[in-house]
Amino acid sequence: MCGIVGYIGKNPAVPVLLNGLKKLEYRGYDSAGVAVIDGGKLVLNRSVGKLHMLEGKINGYVHNGTIGIGHTRWATHGRPSDNNSHPHTDCTGKIAAVHNGIIENYLELKEWLEKEGHVFSSETDTEVLPHLVEQFYQGDLFEAVKQMTAKLRGSYATVVLAEDNPDTLVAARKDNPLIVGIGDGEYFFASDIPAVISYTRKIIVLEDGEIAVLTREGVTIYQDGRQVEKEIQTITWDTKAAEKGGYPHFMIKEICEQPRALRDTLSGRIAPDYSGVDLKEFNLTTEDVKKFRKVAIVACGTAYHAGIVGKYAMEKMLRLPVEVDIASEFRYRDPLIDSDTLVVIISQSGETADTLAALRLAKEKDARVVAITNVVGSSIAREADHVIYTWAGPEIAVASTKAYITQLIGIYLLTLFLGKHLGTIKPDEVSQILHYIYRLPNQAQEVLDTLNEQLDRMATVFKKWEDTFFVGRGLDYAVAMEGSLKLKEISYVHAEAYAAGELKHGTLALIVKDVPVLALCTQDDVFEKTVSNIKEIKAREAHVIGVAFQGNKEIHKVVDEVVYIPETLPLLAPVLTVIPLQMLAYYAAAHRNCDVDQPRNLAKSVTVE
Ligand code: M6R
């Protein structure tokens, strides 16, 4: 999501910046821009669209400036446009900044800066950055950036360039990656290694809270105002691997990005006192909410599985009937919806043909439509009445991972928002759920850090079989569906998901000695029932792997092996239980030498019926 490049050295900056940005294209973007100091003046070029559009704009003018910053933007605050593209500048046009992340308190800062006389020209959160630097600038760019960061809430990697400082670039980071590249008489900032690897293999990874200053002589890094010594790492990957950040496939990279994706999706949406959710973009009133008689969730594939989690969560907390439909079914079954129905459309791409058609049908029937989508300005985002964006960043692997997990967050936030208006969730319950939601990014990281080896080993069991089973009850069943889809779509191992209580109505006939069965057991209220089903499976000598919370003292007695996940509320368990299932599918596919990122017959965005 978004790419940053900064350069200071002996060569013209523009080609270096463009080349670096091209290497970051895999991150996804919808506009691009560069700023350089040329002939003592800060010169800006920006364009909506791909990098060739920006190159077209620059074409014919050779910039000789040897210092500059560049950016590819993946729209979050404000649609993709020339004007919303980075770099953004201050009132004088002499200070420019590029930024990745989300400035949560930008509206507050903007209001303050406007009172101080600053004039804004874009819809972005980023534009507050150059104006803040302008506000604090008294000849020392480092000091001004330091004061700027003290004002910010949210996440950022930012690089600032100022006309009055033609030999200095200053960068800061918090919760967003940024590296320094150390070349021979030239220095770089970049959001990822591929941008610099053709110039240097020596890098420094900046940590949260650090501010780095690049001059023509070298790099100095500060933490809390004090200079710090940093280790210089030498990159040994080849350039192709570098695009995947050193990971062998985009899918595993995206699985590992999930803690960050969760953090970004939650960013600014939980009230500081945990009293409620803040969906700024969402202007439904209590009166609107009280009109709804039912909820209809419509989506395809993985997004549909997120919708099933939504049904369980919403019916429990809102006490409203919730239907979940596959979009291609919904659109042809003349659904019973009207102006008293809230239709929730879920789509990563925002362009899936059936889902878009379902949205249009819902609008024809006067339903109120909320979209949960990952792509700003997509057709679904544009046509819905309200949008909750998931800030997963671009998902490149066909198999959806970080999009799913952030869709779940979108659903929980929407449910809490509606529940508060309807009065069906008590304030202390809202606060408790939000406290647990807030912990999810760190817990997701814990899952990634602790279960990797175990799942890699387990995948060797699953990869050998032609048929495998995923079972669970309630929310566990919803996640079982997603786990089985992951396994089959990328490893081509047949996997079926069953509501655990349903097995004996037919499928138990397929349970034979050693067949792998993954049993999810996180739902307290049906735990004993699930254990009974596991016993039925074990009686047929299947190999059962349980997924349960760390504190569960019973599960190991009934299964062959347990995958333990950190404790959370059963309601939120899907966010954590799906991660081992994604990893299991990934490793099974990798061990079977499958084309993990582009499985046969499948496309990332299904824009045909
Ligand atoms: O872009 P969408 O979320 O609308 O896509 C819907 C499905 O095609 C998608 O979720 C698909 O099932 C996944 N890529 C599978 O991992």
Boltz pocket constraint, residues with backbone or C-beta under 6 A from the ligand:
constraints:
  - pocket:
      binder: B
      contacts: [[A, 300], [A, 301], [A, 302], [A, 303], [A, 304], [A, 346], [A, 347], [A, 348], [A, 349], [A, 350], [A, 351], [A, 352], [A, 355], [A, 397], [A, 398], [A, 399], [A, 400], [A, 401], [A, 489], [A, 603], [A, 604], [A, 605], [A, 606]]
      max_distance: 6.0
